[in-house]
Amino acid sequence: MKKKVLILEDDYLLAELIKINLIKAGYEVECRHSGSDGFDFLMQNQDYFLITDYRLSDMTCIDFIEKLNFEKVEISFLVITGFDKENLGVDVMKHGALDYVVKDLDFNDKIIHATNKAYEVKLMRDALNKSIENIRQSELKLSIIFENIEDIFFMIEEDGTIRELSPSVKKILGIPAYDLINTCIKKLFRRPDDFALMSKEIRNKGSVNSFETILRSHEDKNIYVSISCSIIKIGRNESAIIGVAQDISKNKENERMLFQKVIEAEEKERKKIAETIHDDLGPLLSVIKLYFERIKNFSDNPQKQNEIIESAAEVIDNTIKKSREISNTLSSNVLEVGGLRKAVESFVGKIKLAENLEFEILIEEISIPKHIETLLYRISIELINNSIKHSKATKISLRISKSSKKLELLFGDNGIGFDSNLIKNPEKSPGYGLVGIINKIKMLSGNYEFLDKWGKGFNFRLTFENNVIQ
């Protein structure tokens, strides 16, 4: 690229002399002889370097530079003058001159050297200004994205101290970002154990993907989010955790509503089937039983009659018993009428007649939504059935209680325990019903944990935060 210079000098002869020397030095040179002509040229050619006389025919170089500044035109320049005054040099340097050269006997050599040196400064300044402008544009783009991102972008230290937060946190949590800077992000987690679990996974793996948890809003409401973040290096010995928290509250609410409707539909269908069995199958079998019992009145073949009667009565008794079992399993009338505690105690009472088991059932009289009550009943029955079928237990305990903060179910038996590998991978444990239980708990944002060890019994805890189930 040619090095371009504009000479602004009202002495035509001197201007041509400087031009010749600069062309020899490899410059592309233009000359103008008044401030107004030079101004018009530079307004159209702002990539030129300026060599200007201090005193022009129509203005001083100070006036000329101020006129350019008023139009927001920045030009690199040096000043030539016939006045060897120190205060003049200081004045032009204050106005941005890269150098000034006195018109003396060594002027021709000095002007070439000063121009070369000043032009190098111009090139460095242009490159710096271009880099600054690129950075400014990049920052502007990032700022626009940062200001308008719908999810919460965050940067935290490894101990959880918040360093940066996107303004979207105000829309999602109702808390201005500046109120949270330099505080610990842990205080936003509804369940502190979730923060500890996420931190542990980040330390072990370096990142977390789609970690679902609940944050606390300014009004203490639950905001469900999915967090993805990674540790990055931001210096030689410094690192930070950068990530995004996506608001999934609407999705969770839709899941809860869908699950509630599914439970209600299942219960409705169970009741319908139960009523059908009770109203249709029960009376019919009872009539058949009475019919066969009357065969005893016939005396044609007493031995055969007795065989038929005994066999029929046995089959009918088993059928009636089975139909009642199906009816009770499909729809617990006791749950509908008497509530959770009576329903579970009724179920346990029937088991005691057939199994040599000791039960400890402690269920508080609590007020909870119907679909949660139904879920607790189904989970309780499933856990009791699992212990009967698989644990070889002689004692089963079940406790359901509600505090000011949470609803809790505790279950345990003294059986052979449970394989911890199946706990980590419940989908590999057919017959234990764990997949169904866990999926239902997750659907309603509950927490669960298996506390057992092989050979030391089976223990299970289920909790729901009160504000989750309301």
Secondary structure, 3 states (H helix, E strand, C coil): CCEEEEEECCCHHHHHHHHHHHHHCCEEEEEECCHHHHHHHHHHCCCCEEEEECECCCCEHHHHHHHHHHCCCCCCEEEEECCCCHHHHHHHHHCCCCCEEECCCCHHHHHHHHHHHHHHHHHHHHHHHHHHHHHHHHHHHHHHHHHHCCCEEEEECCCCEEEEECCHHHHHHCCCHHHHCCCEHHHHECCHHHHHHHHHHHHHHCEEEEEEEEEECCCCCEEEEEEEEEEEECCCCCEEEEEEEEECHHHHHHHHHHHHHHHHHHHHHHHHHHHHHHHHHHHHHHHHHHHHHHHHHCCCCHHHHHHHHHHHHHHHHHHHHHHHHHHHHHCCHHHHHHCHHHHHHHHHHHHHHHCCCEEEEEECCCCCCHHHHHHHHHHHHHHHHHHHHHHCCCEEEEEEEECCCEEEEEEEECCCCCCHHHHHCHHHCCCCCHHHHHHHHHHCCCEEEECCCCCCCEEEEEEEEHHHHC
